[in-house]
Amino acid sequence: MASESEATVTSVEKRPNCPGCGEPWLRPTQLPGRFRCVYCLSRYELVSQCPECGVHQTIARMSTTEDMLCQSCGGSMLSPI
């Protein structure tokens, strides 16, 4: 059985990393498709066009936080707001 500290580390590791500071503290907000980093307090919006390569993706496909990367270039589909 895992201890409480191991369970906490595991849950933090599964959170997406913030595109700004790189820390695993990105959390969804009350608005759909919006995220906020609890560590650096930056805000991001999930966009359908990759900010790095411009390829269009379907936002419905990116419903889970583990799948917020561009399938073409591997860049983040989060845009700062």
SULKA-V937860 format. One line per field, one symbol per residue. ss: DSSP state (H for helix, E for strand, - for the rest). phi: phi as a letter, one per 40 degrees, with the letter a starting at -180 (. if undefined). Layout:
ss: ???
phi: ???
This chain:
ss: ---HHHHHHHHHH------------EEE-----EEEE-----EEEE--E------E--HHHH--HHH-E------E-EEE-
phi: .cccccccccccccccccccbgccbcbcccccgbbbcccbgcbbbcbcbdccbgccbccdccccccbbbcccbgccccbcb
